[in-house]
Amino acid sequence: MVKDLKLVQFNFVDYVRTLALEWSAKNEICLLNIEYEIPFVFADKSLTVWLIFDTNKRVKEYSENGIIEKIKEEFLNILCGLEYPPDYLKKVAFMIGAEEKIVNDYDGKMAASPLYAQLNF
């Protein structure tokens, strides 16, 4: 049963990711990908969302001009609009990354990144 509930959550968040990426493209925001981590422990209601941009420069630019906050807000709005449970919604956290940094500093392996290590696998 726990496995089934987590699968529902994975499918749900996967759909939200698609909607958020479509929203970003429509708004001419260069968001390469959204990755996420959902713990397998049933009692853990957290969701960690990775917003992946192309370059460190873009991360800096989007941080300074508020675009990253707009993306986070839209992601949460989509979750809320699709009736993501409020107790789960409170546990959503965002991480920001740049493909450029992953490729240059970690041989393209996101799992080797110190930021990725914070996900507590």
Phi and psi restraints in degrees (range 20) as a CNS / XPLOR table:
assign (resid 1 and name C) (resid 2 and name N)
       (resid 2 and name CA) (resid 2 and name C) 1.0 -58.6 20.0 2
assign (resid 2 and name N) (resid 2 and name CA)
       (resid 2 and name C) (resid 3 and name N) 1.0 -44.4 20.0 2
assign (resid 2 and name C) (resid 3 and name N)
       (resid 3 and name CA) (resid 3 and name C) 1.0 -58.1 20.0 2
assign (resid 3 and name N) (resid 3 and name CA)
       (resid 3 and name C) (resid 4 and name N) 1.0 -42.9 20.0 2
assign (resid 3 and name C) (resid 4 and name N)
       (resid 4 and name CA) (resid 4 and name C) 1.0 -64.2 20.0 2
assign (resid 4 and name N) (resid 4 and name CA)
       (resid 4 and name C) (resid 5 and name N) 1.0 -41.7 20.0 2
assign (resid 4 and name C) (resid 5 and name N)
       (resid 5 and name CA) (resid 5 and name C) 1.0 -64.9 20.0 2
assign (resid 5 and name N) (resid 5 and name CA)
       (resid 5 and name C) (resid 6 and name N) 1.0 -39.8 20.0 2
assign (resid 5 and name C) (resid 6 and name N)
       (resid 6 and name CA) (resid 6 and name C) 1.0 -67.6 20.0 2
assign (resid 6 and name N) (resid 6 and name CA)
       (resid 6 and name C) (resid 7 and name N) 1.0 -35.6 20.0 2
assign (resid 6 and name C) (resid 7 and name N)
       (resid 7 and name CA) (resid 7 and name C) 1.0 -63.8 20.0 2
assign (resid 7 and name N) (resid 7 and name CA)
       (resid 7 and name C) (resid 8 and name N) 1.0 -40.6 20.0 2
assign (resid 7 and name C) (resid 8 and name N)
       (resid 8 and name CA) (resid 8 and name C) 1.0 -60.3 20.0 2
assign (resid 8 and name N) (resid 8 and name CA)
       (resid 8 and name C) (resid 9 and name N) 1.0 -43.9 20.0 2
assign (resid 8 and name C) (resid 9 and name N)
       (resid 9 and name CA) (resid 9 and name C) 1.0 -63.8 20.0 2
assign (resid 9 and name N) (resid 9 and name CA)
       (resid 9 and name C) (resid 10 and name N) 1.0 -42.3 20.0 2
assign (resid 9 and name C) (resid 10 and name N)
       (resid 10 and name CA) (resid 10 and name C) 1.0 -59.3 20.0 2
assign (resid 10 and name N) (resid 10 and name CA)
       (resid 10 and name C) (resid 11 and name N) 1.0 -48.0 20.0 2
assign (resid 10 and name C) (resid 11 and name N)
       (resid 11 and name CA) (resid 11 and name C) 1.0 -63.3 20.0 2
assign (resid 11 and name N) (resid 11 and name CA)
       (resid 11 and name C) (resid 12 and name N) 1.0 -40.0 20.0 2
assign (resid 11 and name C) (resid 12 and name N)
       (resid 12 and name CA) (resid 12 and name C) 1.0 -62.6 20.0 2
assign (resid 12 and name N) (resid 12 and name CA)
       (resid 12 and name C) (resid 13 and name N) 1.0 -50.6 20.0 2
assign (resid 12 and name C) (resid 13 and name N)
       (resid 13 and name CA) (resid 13 and name C) 1.0 -67.2 20.0 2
assign (resid 13 and name N) (resid 13 and name CA)
       (resid 13 and name C) (resid 14 and name N) 1.0 -33.2 20.0 2
assign (resid 13 and name C) (resid 14 and name N)
       (resid 14 and name CA) (resid 14 and name C) 1.0 -61.5 20.0 2
assign (resid 14 and name N) (resid 14 and name CA)
       (resid 14 and name C) (resid 15 and name N) 1.0 -41.7 20.0 2
assign (resid 14 and name C) (resid 15 and name N)
       (resid 15 and name CA) (resid 15 and name C) 1.0 -65.1 20.0 2
assign (resid 15 and name N) (resid 15 and name CA)
       (resid 15 and name C) (resid 16 and name N) 1.0 -42.9 20.0 2
assign (resid 15 and name C) (resid 16 and name N)
       (resid 16 and name CA) (resid 16 and name C) 1.0 -62.4 20.0 2
assign (resid 16 and name N) (resid 16 and name CA)
       (resid 16 and name C) (resid 17 and name N) 1.0 -40.3 20.0 2
assign (resid 16 and name C) (resid 17 and name N)
       (resid 17 and name CA) (resid 17 and name C) 1.0 -57.4 20.0 2
assign (resid 17 and name N) (resid 17 and name CA)
       (resid 17 and name C) (resid 18 and name N) 1.0 -46.3 20.0 2
assign (resid 17 and name C) (resid 18 and name N)
       (resid 18 and name CA) (resid 18 and name C) 1.0 -58.9 20.0 2
assign (resid 18 and name N) (resid 18 and name CA)
       (resid 18 and name C) (resid 19 and name N) 1.0 -46.6 20.0 2
assign (resid 18 and name C) (resid 19 and name N)
       (resid 19 and name CA) (resid 19 and name C) 1.0 -63.3 20.0 2
assign (resid 19 and name N) (resid 19 and name CA)
       (resid 19 and name C) (resid 20 and name N) 1.0 -40.4 20.0 2
assign (resid 19 and name C) (resid 20 and name N)
       (resid 20 and name CA) (resid 20 and name C) 1.0 -68.0 20.0 2
assign (resid 20 and name N) (resid 20 and name CA)
       (resid 20 and name C) (resid 21 and name N) 1.0 -39.0 20.0 2
assign (resid 20 and name C) (resid 21 and name N)
       (resid 21 and name CA) (resid 21 and name C) 1.0 -66.8 20.0 2
assign (resid 21 and name N) (resid 21 and name CA)
       (resid 21 and name C) (resid 22 and name N) 1.0 -39.0 20.0 2
assign (resid 21 and name C) (resid 22 and name N)
       (resid 22 and name CA) (resid 22 and name C) 1.0 -64.0 20.0 2
assign (resid 22 and name N) (resid 22 and name CA)
       (resid 22 and name C) (resid 23 and name N) 1.0 -41.7 20.0 2
assign (resid 22 and name C) (resid 23 and name N)
       (resid 23 and name CA) (resid 23 and name C) 1.0 -60.4 20.0 2
assign (resid 23 and name N) (resid 23 and name CA)
       (resid 23 and name C) (resid 24 and name N) 1.0 -44.5 20.0 2
assign (resid 23 and name C) (resid 24 and name N)
       (resid 24 and name CA) (resid 24 and name C) 1.0 -61.3 20.0 2
assign (resid 24 and name N) (resid 24 and name CA)
       (resid 24 and name C) (resid 25 and name N) 1.0 -45.7 20.0 2
assign (resid 24 and name C) (resid 25 and name N)
       (resid 25 and name CA) (resid 25 and name C) 1.0 -62.6 20.0 2
assign (resid 25 and name N) (resid 25 and name CA)
       (resid 25 and name C) (resid 26 and name N) 1.0 -43.6 20.0 2
assign (resid 25 and name C) (resid 26 and name N)
       (resid 26 and name CA) (resid 26 and name C) 1.0 -61.2 20.0 2
assign (resid 26 and name N) (resid 26 and name CA)
       (resid 26 and name C) (resid 27 and name N) 1.0 -32.6 20.0 2
assign (resid 26 and name C) (resid 27 and name N)
       (resid 27 and name CA) (resid 27 and name C) 1.0 -95.5 20.0 2
assign (resid 27 and name N) (resid 27 and name CA)
       (resid 27 and name C) (resid 28 and name N) 1.0 14.2 20.0 2
assign (resid 27 and name C) (resid 28 and name N)
       (resid 28 and name CA) (resid 28 and name C) 1.0 55.0 20.0 2
assign (resid 28 and name N) (resid 28 and name CA)
       (resid 28 and name C) (resid 29 and name N) 1.0 41.6 20.0 2
assign (resid 28 and name C) (resid 29 and name N)
       (resid 29 and name CA) (resid 29 and name C) 1.0 -103.0 20.0 2
assign (resid 29 and name N) (resid 29 and name CA)
       (resid 29 and name C) (resid 30 and name N) 1.0 127.2 20.0 2
assign (resid 29 and name C) (resid 30 and name N)
       (resid 30 and name CA) (resid 30 and name C) 1.0 -84.3 20.0 2
assign (resid 30 and name N) (resid 30 and name CA)
       (resid 30 and name C) (resid 31 and name N) 1.0 79.0 20.0 2
assign (resid 30 and name C) (resid 31 and name N)
       (resid 31 and name CA) (resid 31 and name C) 1.0 -107.6 20.0 2
assign (resid 31 and name N) (resid 31 and name CA)
       (resid 31 and name C) (resid 32 and name N) 1.0 111.8 20.0 2
assign (resid 31 and name C) (resid 32 and name N)
       (resid 32 and name CA) (resid 32 and name C) 1.0 -70.0 20.0 2
assign (resid 32 and name N) (resid 32 and name CA)
       (resid 32 and name C) (resid 33 and name N) 1.0 -43.1 20.0 2
assign (resid 32 and name C) (resid 33 and name N)
       (resid 33 and name CA) (resid 33 and name C) 1.0 -161.3 20.0 2
assign (resid 33 and name N) (resid 33 and name CA)
       (resid 33 and name C) (resid 34 and name N) 1.0 162.4 20.0 2
assign (resid 33 and name C) (resid 34 and name N)
       (resid 34 and name CA) (resid 34 and name C) 1.0 -127.1 20.0 2
assign (resid 34 and name N) (resid 34 and name CA)
       (resid 34 and name C) (resid 35 and name N) 1.0 123.4 20.0 2
assign (resid 34 and name C) (resid 35 and name N)
       (resid 35 and name CA) (resid 35 and name C) 1.0 -113.6 20.0 2
assign (resid 35 and name N) (resid 35 and name CA)
       (resid 35 and name C) (resid 36 and name N) 1.0 161.4 20.0 2
assign (resid 35 and name C) (resid 36 and name N)
       (resid 36 and name CA) (resid 36 and name C) 1.0 -149.0 20.0 2
assign (resid 36 and name N) (resid 36 and name CA)
       (resid 36 and name C) (resid 37 and name N) 1.0 160.2 20.0 2
assign (resid 36 and name C) (resid 37 and name N)
       (resid 37 and name CA) (resid 37 and name C) 1.0 -132.2 20.0 2
assign (resid 37 and name N) (resid 37 and name CA)
       (resid 37 and name C) (resid 38 and name N) 1.0 124.9 20.0 2
assign (resid 37 and name C) (resid 38 and name N)
       (resid 38 and name CA) (resid 38 and name C) 1.0 -118.1 20.0 2
assign (resid 38 and name N) (resid 38 and name CA)
       (resid 38 and name C) (resid 39 and name N) 1.0 121.6 20.0 2
assign (resid 38 and name C) (resid 39 and name N)
       (resid 39 and name CA) (resid 39 and name C) 1.0 -63.7 20.0 2
assign (resid 39 and name N) (resid 39 and name CA)
       (resid 39 and name C) (resid 40 and name N) 1.0 148.9 20.0 2
assign (resid 39 and name C) (resid 40 and name N)
       (resid 40 and name CA) (resid 40 and name C) 1.0 -83.2 20.0 2
assign (resid 40 and name N) (resid 40 and name CA)
       (resid 40 and name C) (resid 41 and name N) 1.0 -9.7 20.0 2
assign (resid 40 and name C) (resid 41 and name N)
       (resid 41 and name CA) (resid 41 and name C) 1.0 -77.7 20.0 2
assign (resid 41 and name N) (resid 41 and name CA)
       (resid 41 and name C) (resid 42 and name N) 1.0 122.1 20.0 2
assign (resid 41 and name C) (resid 42 and name N)
       (resid 42 and name CA) (resid 42 and name C) 1.0 -57.8 20.0 2
assign (resid 42 and name N) (resid 42 and name CA)
       (resid 42 and name C) (resid 43 and name N) 1.0 -40.1 20.0 2
assign (resid 42 and name C) (resid 43 and name N)
       (resid 43 and name CA) (resid 43 and name C) 1.0 -70.6 20.0 2
assign (resid 43 and name N) (resid 43 and name CA)
       (resid 43 and name C) (resid 44 and name N) 1.0 -18.7 20.0 2
assign (resid 43 and name C) (resid 44 and name N)
       (resid 44 and name CA) (resid 44 and name C) 1.0 -86.4 20.0 2
assign (resid 44 and name N) (resid 44 and name CA)
       (resid 44 and name C) (resid 45 and name N) 1.0 110.9 20.0 2
assign (resid 44 and name C) (resid 45 and name N)
       (resid 45 and name CA) (resid 45 and name C) 1.0 -95.6 20.0 2
assign (resid 45 and name N) (resid 45 and name CA)
       (resid 45 and name C) (resid 46 and name N) 1.0 11.2 20.0 2
assign (resid 45 and name C) (resid 46 and name N)
       (resid 46 and name CA) (resid 46 and name C) 1.0 -74.3 20.0 2
assign (resid 46 and name N) (resid 46 and name CA)
       (resid 46 and name C) (resid 47 and name N) 1.0 158.3 20.0 2
assign (resid 46 and name C) (resid 47 and name N)
       (resid 47 and name CA) (resid 47 and name C) 1.0 -143.4 20.0 2
assign (resid 47 and name N) (resid 47 and name CA)
       (resid 47 and name C) (resid 48 and name N) 1.0 120.9 20.0 2
assign (resid 47 and name C) (resid 48 and name N)
       (resid 48 and name CA) (resid 48 and name C) 1.0 -105.6 20.0 2
assign (resid 48 and name N) (resid 48 and name CA)
       (resid 48 and name C) (resid 49 and name N) 1.0 125.1 20.0 2
assign (resid 48 and name C) (resid 49 and name N)
       (resid 49 and name CA) (resid 49 and name C) 1.0 -113.7 20.0 2
assign (resid 49 and name N) (resid 49 and name CA)
       (resid 49 and name C) (resid 50 and name N) 1.0 124.6 20.0 2
assign (resid 49 and name C) (resid 50 and name N)
       (resid 50 and name CA) (resid 50 and name C) 1.0 -98.2 20.0 2
assign (resid 50 and name N) (resid 50 and name CA)
       (resid 50 and name C) (resid 51 and name N) 1.0 123.2 20.0 2
assign (resid 50 and name C) (resid 51 and name N)
       (resid 51 and name CA) (resid 51 and name C) 1.0 -99.2 20.0 2
assign (resid 51 and name N) (resid 51 and name CA)
       (resid 51 and name C) (resid 52 and name N) 1.0 115.8 20.0 2
assign (resid 51 and name C) (resid 52 and name N)
       (resid 52 and name CA) (resid 52 and name C) 1.0 -108.0 20.0 2
assign (resid 52 and name N) (resid 52 and name CA)
       (resid 52 and name C) (resid 53 and name N) 1.0 120.3 20.0 2
assign (resid 52 and name C) (resid 53 and name N)
       (resid 53 and name CA) (resid 53 and name C) 1.0 -107.7 20.0 2
assign (resid 53 and name N) (resid 53 and name CA)
       (resid 53 and name C) (resid 54 and name N) 1.0 171.5 20.0 2
assign (resid 53 and name C) (resid 54 and name N)
       (resid 54 and name CA) (resid 54 and name C) 1.0 -76.3 20.0 2
assign (resid 54 and name N) (resid 54 and name CA)
       (resid 54 and name C) (resid 55 and name N) 1.0 -44.9 20.0 2
assign (resid 54 and name C) (resid 55 and name N)
       (resid 55 and name CA) (resid 55 and name C) 1.0 -131.0 20.0 2
assign (resid 55 and name N) (resid 55 and name CA)
       (resid 55 and name C) (resid 56 and name N) 1.0 160.0 20.0 2
assign (resid 55 and name C) (resid 56 and name N)
       (resid 56 and name CA) (resid 56 and name C) 1.0 -63.1 20.0 2
assign (resid 56 and name N) (resid 56 and name CA)
       (resid 56 and name C) (resid 57 and name N) 1.0 -35.6 20.0 2
assign (resid 56 and name C) (resid 57 and name N)
       (resid 57 and name CA) (resid 57 and name C) 1.0 -61.4 20.0 2
assign (resid 57 and name N) (resid 57 and name CA)
       (resid 57 and name C) (resid 58 and name N) 1.0 -42.4 20.0 2
assign (resid 57 and name C) (resid 58 and name N)
       (resid 58 and name CA) (resid 58 and name C) 1.0 -67.2 20.0 2
assign (resid 58 and name N) (resid 58 and name CA)
       (resid 58 and name C) (resid 59 and name N) 1.0 -39.2 20.0 2
assign (resid 58 and name C) (resid 59 and name N)
       (resid 59 and name CA) (resid 59 and name C) 1.0 -58.4 20.0 2
assign (resid 59 and name N) (resid 59 and name CA)
       (resid 59 and name C) (resid 60 and name N) 1.0 -45.5 20.0 2
assign (resid 59 and name C) (resid 60 and name N)
       (resid 60 and name CA) (resid 60 and name C) 1.0 -62.6 20.0 2
assign (resid 60 and name N) (resid 60 and name CA)
       (resid 60 and name C) (resid 61 and name N) 1.0 -47.6 20.0 2
assign (resid 60 and name C) (resid 61 and name N)
       (resid 61 and name CA) (resid 61 and name C) 1.0 -59.8 20.0 2
assign (resid 61 and name N) (resid 61 and name CA)
       (resid 61 and name C) (resid 62 and name N) 1.0 -49.0 20.0 2
assign (resid 61 and name C) (resid 62 and name N)
       (resid 62 and name CA) (resid 62 and name C) 1.0 -69.1 20.0 2
assign (resid 62 and name N) (resid 62 and name CA)
       (resid 62 and name C) (resid 63 and name N) 1.0 -27.7 20.0 2
assign (resid 62 and name C) (resid 63 and name N)
       (resid 63 and name CA) (resid 63 and name C) 1.0 -68.6 20.0 2
assign (resid 63 and name N) (resid 63 and name CA)
       (resid 63 and name C) (resid 64 and name N) 1.0 -42.8 20.0 2
assign (resid 63 and name C) (resid 64 and name N)
       (resid 64 and name CA) (resid 64 and name C) 1.0 -73.1 20.0 2
assign (resid 64 and name N) (resid 64 and name CA)
       (resid 64 and name C) (resid 65 and name N) 1.0 -35.2 20.0 2
assign (resid 64 and name C) (resid 65 and name N)
       (resid 65 and name CA) (resid 65 and name C) 1.0 -96.0 20.0 2
assign (resid 65 and name N) (resid 65 and name CA)
       (resid 65 and name C) (resid 66 and name N) 1.0 5.6 20.0 2
assign (resid 65 and name C) (resid 66 and name N)
       (resid 66 and name CA) (resid 66 and name C) 1.0 85.9 20.0 2
assign (resid 66 and name N) (resid 66 and name CA)
       (resid 66 and name C) (resid 67 and name N) 1.0 2.4 20.0 2
assign (resid 66 and name C) (resid 67 and name N)
       (resid 67 and name CA) (resid 67 and name C) 1.0 -63.8 20.0 2
assign (resid 67 and name N) (resid 67 and name CA)
       (resid 67 and name C) (resid 68 and name N) 1.0 -41.2 20.0 2
assign (resid 67 and name C) (resid 68 and name N)
       (resid 68 and name CA) (resid 68 and name C) 1.0 -60.6 20.0 2
assign (resid 68 and name N) (resid 68 and name CA)
       (resid 68 and name C) (resid 69 and name N) 1.0 -41.5 20.0 2
assign (resid 68 and name C) (resid 69 and name N)
       (resid 69 and name CA) (resid 69 and name C) 1.0 -64.7 20.0 2
assign (resid 69 and name N) (resid 69 and name CA)
       (resid 69 and name C) (resid 70 and name N) 1.0 -36.3 20.0 2
assign (resid 69 and name C) (resid 70 and name N)
       (resid 70 and name CA) (resid 70 and name C) 1.0 -65.3 20.0 2
assign (resid 70 and name N) (resid 70 and name CA)
       (resid 70 and name C) (resid 71 and name N) 1.0 -39.0 20.0 2
assign (resid 70 and name C) (resid 71 and name N)
       (resid 71 and name CA) (resid 71 and name C) 1.0 -65.3 20.0 2
assign (resid 71 and name N) (resid 71 and name CA)
       (resid 71 and name C) (resid 72 and name N) 1.0 -45.8 20.0 2
assign (resid 71 and name C) (resid 72 and name N)
       (resid 72 and name CA) (resid 72 and name C) 1.0 -58.4 20.0 2
assign (resid 72 and name N) (resid 72 and name CA)
       (resid 72 and name C) (resid 73 and name N) 1.0 -46.7 20.0 2
assign (resid 72 and name C) (resid 73 and name N)
       (resid 73 and name CA) (resid 73 and name C) 1.0 -60.0 20.0 2
assign (resid 73 and name N) (resid 73 and name CA)
       (resid 73 and name C) (resid 74 and name N) 1.0 -43.0 20.0 2
assign (resid 73 and name C) (resid 74 and name N)
       (resid 74 and name CA) (resid 74 and name C) 1.0 -65.1 20.0 2
assign (resid 74 and name N) (resid 74 and name CA)
       (resid 74 and name C) (resid 75 and name N) 1.0 -42.7 20.0 2
assign (resid 74 and name C) (resid 75 and name N)
       (resid 75 and name CA) (resid 75 and name C) 1.0 -58.9 20.0 2
assign (resid 75 and name N) (resid 75 and name CA)
       (resid 75 and name C) (resid 76 and name N) 1.0 -46.6 20.0 2
assign (resid 75 and name C) (resid 76 and name N)
       (resid 76 and name CA) (resid 76 and name C) 1.0 -65.9 20.0 2
assign (resid 76 and name N) (resid 76 and name CA)
       (resid 76 and name C) (resid 77 and name N) 1.0 -37.9 20.0 2
assign (resid 76 and name C) (resid 77 and name N)
       (resid 77 and name CA) (resid 77 and name C) 1.0 -62.6 20.0 2
assign (resid 77 and name N) (resid 77 and name CA)
       (resid 77 and name C) (resid 78 and name N) 1.0 -40.4 20.0 2
assign (resid 77 and name C) (resid 78 and name N)
       (resid 78 and name CA) (resid 78 and name C) 1.0 -64.1 20.0 2
assign (resid 78 and name N) (resid 78 and name CA)
       (resid 78 and name C) (resid 79 and name N) 1.0 -46.9 20.0 2
assign (resid 78 and name C) (resid 79 and name N)
       (resid 79 and name CA) (resid 79 and name C) 1.0 -56.0 20.0 2
assign (resid 79 and name N) (resid 79 and name CA)
       (resid 79 and name C) (resid 80 and name N) 1.0 -49.1 20.0 2
assign (resid 79 and name C) (resid 80 and name N)
       (resid 80 and name CA) (resid 80 and name C) 1.0 -62.3 20.0 2
assign (resid 80 and name N) (resid 80 and name CA)
       (resid 80 and name C) (resid 81 and name N) 1.0 -44.7 20.0 2
assign (resid 80 and name C) (resid 81 and name N)
       (resid 81 and name CA) (resid 81 and name C) 1.0 -62.9 20.0 2
assign (resid 81 and name N) (resid 81 and name CA)
       (resid 81 and name C) (resid 82 and name N) 1.0 -26.7 20.0 2
assign (resid 81 and name C) (resid 82 and name N)
       (resid 82 and name CA) (resid 82 and name C) 1.0 -95.2 20.0 2
assign (resid 82 and name N) (resid 82 and name CA)
       (resid 82 and name C) (resid 83 and name N) 1.0 12.9 20.0 2
assign (resid 82 and name C) (resid 83 and name N)
       (resid 83 and name CA) (resid 83 and name C) 1.0 62.5 20.0 2
assign (resid 83 and name N) (resid 83 and name CA)
       (resid 83 and name C) (resid 84 and name N) 1.0 41.8 20.0 2
assign (resid 83 and name C) (resid 84 and name N)
       (resid 84 and name CA) (resid 84 and name C) 1.0 -61.0 20.0 2
assign (resid 84 and name N) (resid 84 and name CA)
       (resid 84 and name C) (resid 85 and name N) 1.0 133.9 20.0 2
assign (resid 84 and name C) (resid 85 and name N)
       (resid 85 and name CA) (resid 85 and name C) 1.0 -55.0 20.0 2
assign (resid 85 and name N) (resid 85 and name CA)
       (resid 85 and name C) (resid 86 and name N) 1.0 132.4 20.0 2
assign (resid 85 and name C) (resid 86 and name N)
       (resid 86 and name CA) (resid 86 and name C) 1.0 -55.5 20.0 2
assign (resid 86 and name N) (resid 86 and name CA)
       (resid 86 and name C) (resid 87 and name N) 1.0 -36.9 20.0 2
assign (resid 86 and name C) (resid 87 and name N)
       (resid 87 and name CA) (resid 87 and name C) 1.0 -70.0 20.0 2
assign (resid 87 and name N) (resid 87 and name CA)
       (resid 87 and name C) (resid 88 and name N) 1.0 -24.0 20.0 2
assign (resid 87 and name C) (resid 88 and name N)
       (resid 88 and name CA) (resid 88 and name C) 1.0 -81.8 20.0 2
assign (resid 88 and name N) (resid 88 and name CA)
       (resid 88 and name C) (resid 89 and name N) 1.0 -38.4 20.0 2
assign (resid 88 and name C) (resid 89 and name N)
       (resid 89 and name CA) (resid 89 and name C) 1.0 -58.7 20.0 2
assign (resid 89 and name N) (resid 89 and name CA)
       (resid 89 and name C) (resid 90 and name N) 1.0 -36.6 20.0 2
assign (resid 89 and name C) (resid 90 and name N)
       (resid 90 and name CA) (resid 90 and name C) 1.0 -66.1 20.0 2
assign (resid 90 and name N) (resid 90 and name CA)
       (resid 90 and name C) (resid 91 and name N) 1.0 -18.1 20.0 2
assign (resid 90 and name C) (resid 91 and name N)
       (resid 91 and name CA) (resid 91 and name C) 1.0 -100.0 20.0 2
assign (resid 91 and name N) (resid 91 and name CA)
       (resid 91 and name C) (resid 92 and name N) 1.0 9.7 20.0 2
assign (resid 91 and name C) (resid 92 and name N)
       (resid 92 and name CA) (resid 92 and name C) 1.0 -79.1 20.0 2
assign (resid 92 and name N) (resid 92 and name CA)
       (resid 92 and name C) (resid 93 and name N) 1.0 128.6 20.0 2
assign (resid 92 and name C) (resid 93 and name N)
       (resid 93 and name CA) (resid 93 and name C) 1.0 -125.9 20.0 2
assign (resid 93 and name N) (resid 93 and name CA)
       (resid 93 and name C) (resid 94 and name N) 1.0 149.2 20.0 2
assign (resid 93 and name C) (resid 94 and name N)
       (resid 94 and name CA) (resid 94 and name C) 1.0 -116.3 20.0 2
assign (resid 94 and name N) (resid 94 and name CA)
       (resid 94 and name C) (resid 95 and name N) 1.0 143.0 20.0 2
assign (resid 94 and name C) (resid 95 and name N)
       (resid 95 and name CA) (resid 95 and name C) 1.0 -123.0 20.0 2
assign (resid 95 and name N) (resid 95 and name CA)
       (resid 95 and name C) (resid 96 and name N) 1.0 146.5 20.0 2
assign (resid 95 and name C) (resid 96 and name N)
       (resid 96 and name CA) (resid 96 and name C) 1.0 -117.1 20.0 2
assign (resid 96 and name N) (resid 96 and name CA)
       (resid 96 and name C) (resid 97 and name N) 1.0 135.7 20.0 2
assign (resid 96 and name C) (resid 97 and name N)
       (resid 97 and name CA) (resid 97 and name C) 1.0 -144.6 20.0 2
assign (resid 97 and name N) (resid 97 and name CA)
       (resid 97 and name C) (resid 98 and name N) 1.0 162.2 20.0 2
assign (resid 97 and name C) (resid 98 and name N)
       (resid 98 and name CA) (resid 98 and name C) 1.0 -124.3 20.0 2
assign (resid 98 and name N) (resid 98 and name CA)
       (resid 98 and name C) (resid 99 and name N) 1.0 130.9 20.0 2
assign (resid 98 and name C) (resid 99 and name N)
       (resid 99 and name CA) (resid 99 and name C) 1.0 -57.4 20.0 2
assign (resid 99 and name N) (resid 99 and name CA)
       (resid 99 and name C) (resid 100 and name N) 1.0 -37.5 20.0 2
assign (resid 99 and name C) (resid 100 and name N)
       (resid 100 and name CA) (resid 100 and name C) 1.0 -54.0 20.0 2
assign (resid 100 and name N) (resid 100 and name CA)
       (resid 100 and name C) (resid 101 and name N) 1.0 -46.1 20.0 2
assign (resid 100 and name C) (resid 101 and name N)
       (resid 101 and name CA) (resid 101 and name C) 1.0 -67.7 20.0 2
assign (resid 101 and name N) (resid 101 and name CA)
       (resid 101 and name C) (resid 102 and name N) 1.0 -41.4 20.0 2
assign (resid 101 and name C) (resid 102 and name N)
       (resid 102 and name CA) (resid 102 and name C) 1.0 -62.6 20.0 2
assign (resid 102 and name N) (resid 102 and name CA)
       (resid 102 and name C) (resid 103 and name N) 1.0 -44.2 20.0 2
assign (resid 102 and name C) (resid 103 and name N)
       (resid 103 and name CA) (resid 103 and name C) 1.0 -67.9 20.0 2
assign (resid 103 and name N) (resid 103 and name CA)
       (resid 103 and name C) (resid 104 and name N) 1.0 -48.1 20.0 2
assign (resid 103 and name C) (resid 104 and name N)
       (resid 104 and name CA) (resid 104 and name C) 1.0 -72.6 20.0 2
assign (resid 104 and name N) (resid 104 and name CA)
       (resid 104 and name C) (resid 105 and name N) 1.0 -41.4 20.0 2
assign (resid 104 and name C) (resid 105 and name N)
       (resid 105 and name CA) (resid 105 and name C) 1.0 -96.0 20.0 2
assign (resid 105 and name N) (resid 105 and name CA)
       (resid 105 and name C) (resid 106 and name N) 1.0 -21.3 20.0 2
assign (resid 105 and name C) (resid 106 and name N)
       (resid 106 and name CA) (resid 106 and name C) 1.0 -131.2 20.0 2
assign (resid 106 and name N) (resid 106 and name CA)
       (resid 106 and name C) (resid 107 and name N) 1.0 27.8 20.0 2
assign (resid 106 and name C) (resid 107 and name N)
       (resid 107 and name CA) (resid 107 and name C) 1.0 52.2 20.0 2
assign (resid 107 and name N) (resid 107 and name CA)
       (resid 107 and name C) (resid 108 and name N) 1.0 33.2 20.0 2
assign (resid 107 and name C) (resid 108 and name N)
       (resid 108 and name CA) (resid 108 and name C) 1.0 77.2 20.0 2
assign (resid 108 and name N) (resid 108 and name CA)
       (resid 108 and name C) (resid 109 and name N) 1.0 6.0 20.0 2
assign (resid 108 and name C) (resid 109 and name N)
       (resid 109 and name CA) (resid 109 and name C) 1.0 -102.2 20.0 2
assign (resid 109 and name N) (resid 109 and name CA)
       (resid 109 and name C) (resid 110 and name N) 1.0 103.4 20.0 2
assign (resid 109 and name C) (resid 110 and name N)
       (resid 110 and name CA) (resid 110 and name C) 1.0 -57.6 20.0 2
assign (resid 110 and name N) (resid 110 and name CA)
       (resid 110 and name C) (resid 111 and name N) 1.0 -35.1 20.0 2
assign (resid 110 and name C) (resid 111 and name N)
       (resid 111 and name CA) (resid 111 and name C) 1.0 -64.6 20.0 2
assign (resid 111 and name N) (resid 111 and name CA)
       (resid 111 and name C) (resid 112 and name N) 1.0 -19.6 20.0 2
assign (resid 111 and name C) (resid 112 and name N)
       (resid 112 and name CA) (resid 112 and name C) 1.0 -83.8 20.0 2
assign (resid 112 and name N) (resid 112 and name CA)
       (resid 112 and name C) (resid 113 and name N) 1.0 -13.0 20.0 2
assign (resid 112 and name C) (resid 113 and name N)
       (resid 113 and name CA) (resid 113 and name C) 1.0 -69.9 20.0 2
assign (resid 113 and name N) (resid 113 and name CA)
       (resid 113 and name C) (resid 114 and name N) 1.0 138.1 20.0 2
assign (resid 113 and name C) (resid 114 and name N)
       (resid 114 and name CA) (resid 114 and name C) 1.0 -60.8 20.0 2
assign (resid 114 and name N) (resid 114 and name CA)
       (resid 114 and name C) (resid 115 and name N) 1.0 -30.4 20.0 2
assign (resid 114 and name C) (resid 115 and name N)
       (resid 115 and name CA) (resid 115 and name C) 1.0 -64.2 20.0 2
assign (resid 115 and name N) (resid 115 and name CA)
       (resid 115 and name C) (resid 116 and name N) 1.0 -41.0 20.0 2
assign (resid 115 and name C) (resid 116 and name N)
       (resid 116 and name CA) (resid 116 and name C) 1.0 -64.7 20.0 2
assign (resid 116 and name N) (resid 116 and name CA)
       (resid 116 and name C) (resid 117 and name N) 1.0 -33.8 20.0 2
assign (resid 116 and name C) (resid 117 and name N)
       (resid 117 and name CA) (resid 117 and name C) 1.0 -62.9 20.0 2
assign (resid 117 and name N) (resid 117 and name CA)
       (resid 117 and name C) (resid 118 and name N) 1.0 -21.8 20.0 2
assign (resid 117 and name C) (resid 118 and name N)
       (resid 118 and name CA) (resid 118 and name C) 1.0 -70.3 20.0 2
assign (resid 118 and name N) (resid 118 and name CA)
       (resid 118 and name C) (resid 119 and name N) 1.0 -9.1 20.0 2
assign (resid 118 and name C) (resid 119 and name N)
       (resid 119 and name CA) (resid 119 and name C) 1.0 -76.2 20.0 2
assign (resid 119 and name N) (resid 119 and name CA)
       (resid 119 and name C) (resid 120 and name N) 1.0 -8.2 20.0 2
assign (resid 119 and name C) (resid 120 and name N)
       (resid 120 and name CA) (resid 120 and name C) 1.0 60.3 20.0 2
assign (resid 120 and name N) (resid 120 and name CA)
       (resid 120 and name C) (resid 121 and name N) 1.0 50.4 20.0 2
